[in-house]
Amino acid sequence: MTKYSKKQLKLGMHTYTLHLSGLGESWGFKGQHTYEKKITLMELMDLAVEWGLDGLHITNVDLESRDPKRLAEVKAAAEAHDLYLEYNVSFDAPCDPRVNSSVKEAFLTADAIGADLVKYSLDIERPRPLYGTCFHPDVMRQLSDRYDEFKANIPLMEKLGLKLAIENHCDTYADEVIWLIEQLNHPMIGACLDTINSLVVLEGPEQAVKKLAPYAFCCHFCDNKLVVDANGTHSVGVAIGKGDIDCGKVLQTIRDNSPLDRITFEVEWEMGKDSIEVARKKELQACLDSIDYLKNVLKIGA
């Protein structure tokens, strides 16, 4: 047992969980794409309280505007609902540029909405084939550029009292994220540990979780199911606890090794062959099933 093992973890939700309803981000398309917004951020805050959540992990898509008045409204609403906020941004998202932000702008926005953490995707363009490309020279040049951007804004981060969490998104190995964190060498800079993203760079999820847990300030707690059929092998988003990730084992690794005090769950539901209306209903049910599993089986939540 470690000093982390006994602490109670709060439970938050990444708004991408309801991306088919226009929240979070429209991701995974070859070109720019947006889903029609069916739930506003203010409505989601009401639902978060109803569902017994402690916080939300939000994006520019959810904010809709970064006008100071709008940001103040979001901050006030989160405080009124007693919800913590985390702010999720990217440098160069491939199909939804709404989520992009400079580091300076991201820190200022996070402060304005009362968030205490900024999560960044690095948006690295990897060489192909992927196999054996960890620390590839092309990747390291891009990581060095990201280092410069983060380093230049550390004084602002310190002034605002923010944490920075760098994600193992679908374009980086755990060791590359750790390298960048260690080069920046700051107590308020750590990792955002996503429990399934490593699959996209051919890295084992268990190894990635073990490596990143000690650095994690933030977690995207996800579960996917591997499906093999005549069209190939697919990683399909499912409700937490219904896929091929051993969620209990992942949670224990986090409890034993990470300073995290929050778990942010994320469901990556897909439309498949359903109509958008049917897919939205299934996505919402997957969200509710995930909350039930996380709270009642894994015992996460204040």
N, C-alpha and C positions, 0 to 999 in steps of 0.2 A: 504493500500500500504506500502511496506517495502523499505528499502534502496536498495534492489536488483532488484525491479520490473521493472525499466525502462531501465536497461542496455541491450545493443545489444549483442546477443549470437552468437559466431562463430559456424560454422558447420563443423564437421569432420566425417570421416567414419572409422568404424572398418573393417579391411580387411577380417574378417570372413564373411562379407557380400557377398564376392565372393569366398567362400571356395570351391565350386565345380570346380572352375578354379585354385585350388591349392594354394590359398592365406590364410592367417590367421592361420588356424588349421584344422586338420581333427578330428572331435569330435563326440562322441556319439556311438562309436563302441565298441563291447565287447573285441576286441583285437586291436593291432596296425594296423593302416590304414593310407594311404596317397593318396590324389588325385593328379593326374598329373598336373604340373604347366603349365597353359596356358597364364598367364599374369605375367610379372616380376614386381618387385617393381618400377623400373624406368619407365616402361610403365604405371603403375598405377598412378604415380605422374603426368605424362602428362595428363591422363584422369581426375585426380582430378582437375587440372587447367581448363580443358575443361568444366567440370561439375560445376565449380564455388565453389568448396570446399575450406575450409581454412586449413585443416589439415588431417592427417592420424593417425590411432591407429594401430600400427604394431607389429609383432611377429618375433621370430627367424626364422620361416618358410619363412617370407618375406625377411629377411636379407640374408638368405641362408648360410652365413658364418659370423663368428665373428672375422675374420682376421682384424687387424687394418686398412689395406688398404681399405678393403671393407666397414668398418664402416665409414671411412673418406669420401668415395665416396657417401655413403648414406646421410651423413650430408651435404656435398656440394650440392648434388642434391636437397635436401629439401630446402636449403637456396636459391638456384637458382629458384626454383618454388614458393618461398614464402609460404611454407607450414609448419605449426607446426607439430611436431611428438610427440606421446605418445607411450610408450613401454609397451607391454602386456606380462607378463610372469606367469608361474605357478611353484609350488613346485614339484608336482608329477601328471602331467596330465595322466589320465587313458589310453588313446589310441594314443596320439601323443607326445612322450617324447621330440620331437624337441623343444617344447615351454618351457621346464623346465630350471630353472636356480637357482643358489644360489643367496641370496640377494646381496652379495658383487659383484658377477659377473654381476647381473642385473643393479646395480647402475653404474658400470663402463661402461657397454655397452650403457646405456641410455645417459651417458655423452658424449661418443664417437660419437654418432649419432646426438647429439644436442637436444635430447628429454629433456623436463623439468619435466616429470612425469613418474613414474613407477607404473603400475597397477599389483597387485598380486591377483591371485586366491589362496585360502588357501588349497584346495584339502583335505578336511576333510572326513574321513570315518565315516559315521553316523550309529548308531545302527538301527535295524529294530524291530518293525514297526516304521515309521517316526513320527507318531502322538505323540505329547507331549514330543519330545526329545530335545527341546530347552534347552541349558545349561546342557545336560546330562553329567555325569562324564566322559564318554569316549571321548566326544567332548571337554570338558574343558581341559583334559590332552593334547590333540592335539593343542588346542589354546594356551596353555601355552608354548608348544614347539615353535610355531610360534612367540609368544611374544619374546622369548629368541633370536631367529634368527634376528628379526627386531631390537630389542633393541641393539644388539651387533654392528649393522651397522649404527646406527644413526649418529655417528661422521662422517662417510664417506658420508652419505646423506647430512649432513650439509655442509661439505667441498665442495661438488659438486653443492650445491644449488638446489637439487631435491625435488620434492614432491612424497610422497608415497600414493597410493590409494588402499585400500583393498576392494575387491569386494564381494558382496553377490552373490557368484556363485551358482551353483546348489547343494550346500552342506552346506549352512549356513543360519541361520535366521538373520534378520536385527539386532535383539538385541545382537546376538553373535558378529557380526562385530562391532557394537557400543561398546560393552564391551572391545574388543581388542583395538580399537582406544583410548578409554578412559584410559585404562591401560598404553598404550604407552605415552599418554599425551604429544604430541608434536605438535606445530602449523603447521608443514609441513606434518603431517600424518592424512589422512582422508579416506573417503569411495569412492569406485566406485559403483555408484547406477545403478543397472540393473533393468529395469522396468518390467521384466517378470520372472526372475530367481526364485523369491520367490515361484512360483507355484510348483516347483519341491520338495520343503520341506513342502508343504501344507500350505503355508503362503499367505495371501491375498496381491496382488500387490499394492493396494491402501494404505494399512497399511505400507507396506515396504517402499514405496516411501515417505510417510509422515515422517517416522522415520529416514530414511537415508538422506533426502534432506539437513538438516542443517550441515551434516558432509561431504557432497559430494564435492570432488575435480575433479571428473570425472563421466561421465554418459554413460552407454550403453542404448541408447534410442531405445527400441524394441517394436514390436507389434506382437501379436500372435492371431490366431483365434481358439476358442475351437470348436472342431468337435465331435459330438456324433453319433456313428453308431453301426452297429452290432458287430464290433470288439472292442468296448469300447469307452473311452473318450480320445481324443488326443488334444494336444496343437501344432498347426501347424504354422510355420513361414510364414508371409505374408509381403507384402510391408507396410511400415509405413502408418497408416491411414486407412488400409483396414481390421483390425482385431477387437478384442474385448477389447483392451485397449483404454480408452478415452485419446487419445494423447494430446488433448488440455487441459484437466484437469490436466494431469501429468505435462505438461509444465508450467502451471500456478502455481502448487505447487512448482516446482523447482524455478521459477522466484521469488516467494514470500518468499522462505525459504532457498535458497541455495546460497553459494558464487560462484557457477559455472559461468564461462564466456564462456564455450564451451558446445555444445551438440554433442556427438559422436553417430551417428546412427548405428544400426546393424540389418541386415535382416538375419533370420535363414531359408533360403529357403531349401526345401527338394527335393530330386530326385523323391520320390514317385515311380510311375510305369513308369516314362519317361526314355528314354535313356539318357545317360550322356550329349550328344550333345544338346538334346532338353531342358534338365534341366538347362544347362548352359545359354541358351538363355533366359529362363524364369527368372533365377536368376538375370541376367543382367538387364532385364526389370524391375524387382522388385526393384532393386537398383535405376534405373533412376526414377521410379514412386515415390520412397521414397524421393529422392532429390527434385523432383517437389513439393511434398506435404509439405515437411519441409520448403522449401524456400518460396513458394507462398501462402500456407495456414497458416502455423504456423509462417512465417516471421522470420525464423532462418537463419543466415548467414551474414557475414560482407558485 
